[in-house]
Amino acid sequence: MAKNSFNDEKGYVLAASCPSRQILQHLTNRWGVLVMIVLATGTKRFSEIRRDIEGISERMLTQTLQQLEQDGMVHRKSYNTVPPHVEYSLTEYGKQAGAKIKELVDWLEENLGGILASQK
């Protein structure tokens, strides 16, 4: 197999046609990272996620949750109640990805002072 190819067993994110590229984009875009961090703390309702992430619109949160759900990172559970009650949580893959994202975010937060100083 060529270095720049992928198969159903293993992706190759540098290949333009590899689906891993789109999943990576969903995980690491502006809102995807923040949603993953919030859900890493446990199951949340839509309104709780929106309250935790300052600046996210309802539309962007909906779109981000849908993308992450389609990618198999987020589980959506809808209860048949009035008013509707929907909860979001990380799947097993989402927990694994979330742990890696949290590690990067923790590193960034811990080193922010030095990073900002080096920008001057």
N, C-alpha and C positions, 0 to 999 in steps of 0.2 A: 504494500500500500504506500502511495506517495505521501510524503511528509505533510503536504497541504490538503489532505483529504480527511474525511471523517466517515464513520459508519454508525449504525444504530447502537453500538456498544460504547463508543468513545467519540466525543466531539473534538473539533479543532477550531477554536474560536477565531483564528486568523484566516480561515477559509471563508470567502464571501458568502457561500451558500450554506454554511453550517448553521443550524437553528440555535446553537449555543450562543451565537452572537446576539440574537434578539433577546434571549432570556437574560443574558448578561446586561443588556441595555435596560431591561425592565427592573432588574435588581439594583442597578447602580445609578439609575437616573435620580434626579433631584428628589422626587417624592418616594420612589421605591425604597431607597435606603432608609428614609425616615419611617415609612410604614413598617418595614421589617424590624427596625429597632423598637418601635412601640409594641408590636405583636410578640416580640421576644420576651416581653414581661408577662405575657399571658393572654387569654381570650378577652376580646374587647368588642363592644358595640360600635357601630359606625360613628355615633356622636362622641364617644370616648376617644376614638382615634383622631377625629377632627379637632377635638378640644386639645389633645396632646401635641399636635403638630401645628404650631403657629404659622399662619399664612397660607395654608392649603385651602383651596376652594372645594366645595361639595362636589363639583364636576370632576376636578382632578383626583380627588380621593376615590370617587366611584370608578373612574377609569383605571387608576393605579391598582385598586383592589381587584378589578376584573382581570387585568393583565396578569397579576401575580397568581390569581386563582387559575387562569388558563395555563400558566406555566407550572402548575402543581406545587406552588410555594405556600399558598394560602387556602384554607378550608373555610367555606361559607356555610353556616348552618342557620336555616330559616325556621322559625317556630310559627305554627299556625295560630296566631293570637291577634287580637284587636286591641291596640294598634299593633302592626307588624313588629316582630322582634327578630333581629338578625344579629348573629355573632360571628366574629372572624377570629381565626387562630392559625398558627403556622402548622403546616404538615411536617412530616419527618424531614423531607428535603428542605423545607422552609426553615426548620430549626437548625439544620446543618449550615445552610447558607447564612442564616441570621447570626450564628455564632462567629462566622468569619467576618461578616460585616461589622459586628459589634467590636471585634478585636481591632479592626482598622479605625473605627470611630474612637475607641478608647485611646489608641495610640495618638490620633490627631488631637484629641482634647488634652492629653497629657503633655504634648509637645507644642501646643499652640503658641505659648509665649516665645519659645525659641524660633519657631517658624516665622512668626510675625516680625521678630527682631531681625531675622536674616533677609526680610523683604526690603528693609530700609537701606 
